[in-house]
Amino acid sequence: MKYEVAAELGLKDDIQERGWENMTTKEVGHIGGQMVKKLITLAEENLDSERS
């Protein structure tokens, strides 16, 4: 999922060129934050479908 989010944020090329270890804290934090948002959305959708 982190690669998917990184691609959506336009950071995929940076990761391929520099590697994860050379990404800034801000870049990695942005990816992590977007992953959390996606996971929450998926969980909410899953709960809604189970209730139906």
C-alpha positions as CSV (number, residue, x, y, z in Angstrom):
1,M,0.0,0.0,0.0
2,K,2.8,2.4,0.7
3,Y,4.1,2.2,-2.9
4,E,0.6,2.8,-4.2
5,V,0.2,5.9,-2.0
6,A,3.7,7.1,-2.9
7,A,2.8,6.8,-6.6
8,E,-0.5,8.8,-6.0
9,L,1.6,11.5,-4.3
10,G,4.1,11.6,-7.1
11,L,6.9,10.3,-5.0
12,K,7.5,7.0,-6.7
13,D,10.4,8.2,-8.8
14,D,12.0,9.9,-5.8
15,I,11.9,6.6,-3.9
16,Q,13.3,4.7,-6.8
17,E,16.2,7.2,-7.2
18,R,17.0,7.8,-3.6
19,G,15.6,4.9,-1.7
20,W,13.4,4.9,1.4
21,E,16.3,5.6,3.7
22,N,17.1,8.9,2.0
23,M,13.5,10.3,1.9
24,T,12.8,13.2,4.2
25,T,10.7,12.8,7.3
26,K,8.1,15.0,5.8
27,E,7.8,12.9,2.7
28,V,7.6,9.6,4.6
29,G,5.2,11.1,7.1
30,H,2.9,12.3,4.3
31,I,2.9,8.8,2.8
32,G,2.1,7.3,6.2
33,G,-0.7,9.8,6.8
34,Q,-2.3,9.0,3.5
35,M,-2.0,5.3,4.2
36,V,-3.8,5.7,7.5
37,K,-6.6,7.7,5.8
38,K,-7.0,4.9,3.2
39,L,-7.1,2.2,5.8
40,I,-9.7,4.0,7.8
41,T,-11.8,4.5,4.7
42,L,-11.5,0.8,3.8
43,A,-12.4,-0.2,7.4
44,E,-15.5,2.0,7.4
45,E,-16.6,0.6,4.0
46,N,-16.1,-2.9,5.3
47,L,-18.2,-2.2,8.4
48,D,-21.0,-0.6,6.3
49,S,-21.1,-3.6,4.1
50,E,-21.3,-6.0,7.1
51,R,-24.2,-4.0,8.5
52,S,-26.2,-4.2,5.3
